[in-house]
Protein backbone atom coordinates (compact mmCIF):
# COMPACT_ATOMS: atom_id res chain seq x y z
CA UNK A 1 0.00 0.00 0.00
CA UNK A 2 2.87 2.30 0.75
CA UNK A 3 4.29 1.58 -2.69
CA UNK A 4 1.00 2.57 -4.34
CA UNK A 5 0.98 5.80 -2.34
CA UNK A 6 4.54 6.61 -3.47
CA UNK A 7 3.62 5.87 -7.11
CA UNK A 8 0.55 8.11 -6.83
CA UNK A 9 2.67 10.86 -5.28
CA UNK A 10 5.27 10.57 -8.01
CA UNK A 11 2.71 10.65 -10.82
CA UNK A 12 0.54 13.43 -9.47
CA UNK A 13 -3.12 13.83 -10.24
CA UNK A 14 -2.52 14.18 -13.99
CA UNK A 15 -0.73 10.85 -14.01
CA UNK A 16 -3.45 9.20 -11.95
CA UNK A 17 -6.16 10.44 -14.33
CA UNK A 18 -4.09 9.20 -17.28
CA UNK A 19 -3.62 5.85 -15.55
CA UNK A 20 -7.39 5.55 -14.91
CA UNK A 21 -8.23 6.45 -18.53
CA UNK A 22 -5.64 3.95 -19.76
CA UNK A 23 -7.13 1.26 -17.53
CA UNK A 24 -10.60 1.93 -18.95
CA UNK A 25 -9.29 1.88 -22.51
CA UNK A 26 -7.62 -1.49 -21.88
CA UNK A 27 -10.47 -3.01 -19.88
CA UNK A 28 -13.30 -2.18 -22.31
CA UNK A 29 -11.96 -4.20 -25.27
CA UNK A 30 -10.92 -7.00 -22.93
CA UNK A 31 -14.45 -7.11 -21.51
CA UNK A 32 -15.97 -7.27 -24.98
CA UNK A 33 -13.48 -9.93 -26.09
CA UNK A 34 -14.38 -12.03 -23.05
CA UNK A 35 -18.07 -11.52 -23.69
CA UNK A 36 -17.63 -12.56 -27.35
CA UNK A 37 -15.64 -15.65 -26.31
CA UNK A 38 -18.30 -16.72 -23.83
CA UNK A 39 -21.03 -16.18 -26.44
CA UNK A 40 -19.12 -18.28 -28.97
CA UNK A 41 -18.67 -21.07 -26.41
CA UNK A 42 -22.39 -20.89 -25.53
CA UNK A 43 -23.37 -21.11 -29.20
CA UNK A 44 -21.13 -24.13 -29.68
CA UNK A 45 -22.69 -25.92 -26.70
CA UNK A 46 -26.19 -25.06 -27.92
CA UNK A 47 -25.43 -26.30 -31.44
CA UNK A 48 -24.05 -29.56 -30.02
CA UNK A 49 -27.19 -30.13 -27.94
CA UNK A 50 -29.45 -29.33 -30.89
CA UNK A 51 -27.46 -31.65 -33.17
CA UNK A 52 -27.71 -34.48 -30.63
CA UNK A 53 -31.47 -33.92 -30.32
CA UNK A 54 -31.85 -33.88 -34.10
CA UNK A 55 -29.85 -37.12 -34.37
CA UNK A 56 -32.11 -38.76 -31.77
CA UNK A 57 -35.24 -37.66 -33.65
CA UNK A 58 -33.80 -38.98 -36.93
CA UNK A 59 -33.00 -42.33 -35.27
CA UNK A 60 -36.57 -42.59 -33.97
CA UNK A 61 -37.96 -41.71 -37.40
CA UNK A 62 -35.66 -44.23 -39.09
CA UNK A 63 -36.75 -46.91 -36.64
CA UNK A 64 -40.41 -46.13 -37.36
CA UNK A 65 -39.78 -46.35 -41.09
CA UNK A 66 -37.84 -49.61 -40.67
CA UNK A 67 -40.72 -51.12 -38.66
CA UNK A 68 -43.19 -50.13 -41.37
CA UNK A 69 -40.98 -51.58 -44.11
CA UNK A 70 -40.49 -54.83 -42.16
CA UNK A 71 -44.27 -55.10 -41.69
CA UNK A 72 -44.85 -54.46 -45.40
CA UNK A 73 -42.27 -57.09 -46.40
CA UNK A 74 -43.76 -59.57 -43.95
CA UNK A 75 -47.23 -58.88 -45.35
CA UNK A 76 -45.96 -59.39 -48.90
CA UNK A 77 -44.57 -62.78 -47.89
CA UNK A 78 -47.83 -63.86 -46.20
CA UNK A 79 -49.27 -66.60 -48.44
CA UNK A 80 -52.91 -66.60 -47.31
CA UNK A 81 -53.45 -62.83 -47.37
CA UNK A 82 -54.09 -62.33 -43.65
CA UNK A 83 -54.24 -58.61 -44.14
CA UNK A 84 -57.06 -58.92 -46.65
CA UNK A 85 -55.99 -56.23 -49.10
CA UNK A 86 -53.34 -57.93 -51.15
CA UNK A 87 -50.71 -58.18 -48.43
CA UNK A 88 -50.14 -54.47 -47.85
CA UNK A 89 -50.71 -53.20 -44.30
CA UNK A 90 -53.39 -50.56 -43.88
CA UNK A 91 -51.81 -47.11 -43.73
CA UNK A 92 -55.07 -45.26 -43.15
CA UNK A 93 -55.66 -44.00 -46.69
CA UNK A 94 -58.63 -45.18 -48.69
CA UNK A 95 -57.92 -46.30 -52.24
CA UNK A 96 -61.02 -47.20 -54.25
N, C-alpha and C positions, 0 to 999 in steps of 0.2 A: 504494500500500500504506500509505503514511503517512496518507493521507486516511481510509482505512478504520479505521486504529488510532485516529485522533482521533475519528471518529464513534462507535466502540465505547467510547472513554473518556468521551465526552459522554453517551452513553445509559446506561451502567452495565450491570450484569448483568441487571437487570430489563428494561431496554429491549432487550437482545440476545435474551433469552428471548421477549419479546413479538414481536420481529422474526422470530425463527425460527418461532414458532407461526403468525404471519401468513403467512409464506412457505409453510408446509405447507397452510394453509387455502386459499391461492390456487392452489397447484400441484396439489392433489388434484382439484378440479373441472376444471382445464385438462387434466390427464392423461386423465381420463375422457372429456372432450369430444373430445380428439384420438383416443382409442381408438374412440369411437363414429363419428367421421368416417372413420377408416380402415376400419372394419367396413362402413360404408355404401358406401364406394367399392369395397371388395372384393365386396360383394353385387352391385353394379351390373355390375362386370366379369364376375362369374360368370353372372349372368342374361343378359348379352349373348352370352357364349360358348355357353350352353345354347340360347338362341334361334337362333343361327346353326346349331348342330348340328341342332336340330329342323327348321329350314328346309331344310337339306341332305337330311335323311331324307325330308321330305315331297316334295322335288323328285325323289328317287330313286323313291319310291313312285308319284308321278304319272307318271313316265316308264315304269315297269313297267305301270301301268294303260293308258297310251296305247298301248304296244306290243301289249298284249293286245287292245285295242279295234281297232287297225289290222289285226291278224291276223284277228279275227273278221269285220270288214267285208270284208277281202280274200277270206276263205273264203266269205262270203255271195255275193260277186260271181263266184266260180268256177263256170263253166257246167257242167263235166263232173263235179263232185263229187269232186275229188281227195282230199278228206279222208275220204270214205266214210260220214260220218254226217250227211248233210244240210247240209254246209257249215259246221258249227260245229267249231272246233278242240277237241281233247280236253283237258279240264281236270282229268282224273284221277278224276272221280266217275262211278260206274256208274249208268245210268238204264235200267232194263228196263221 
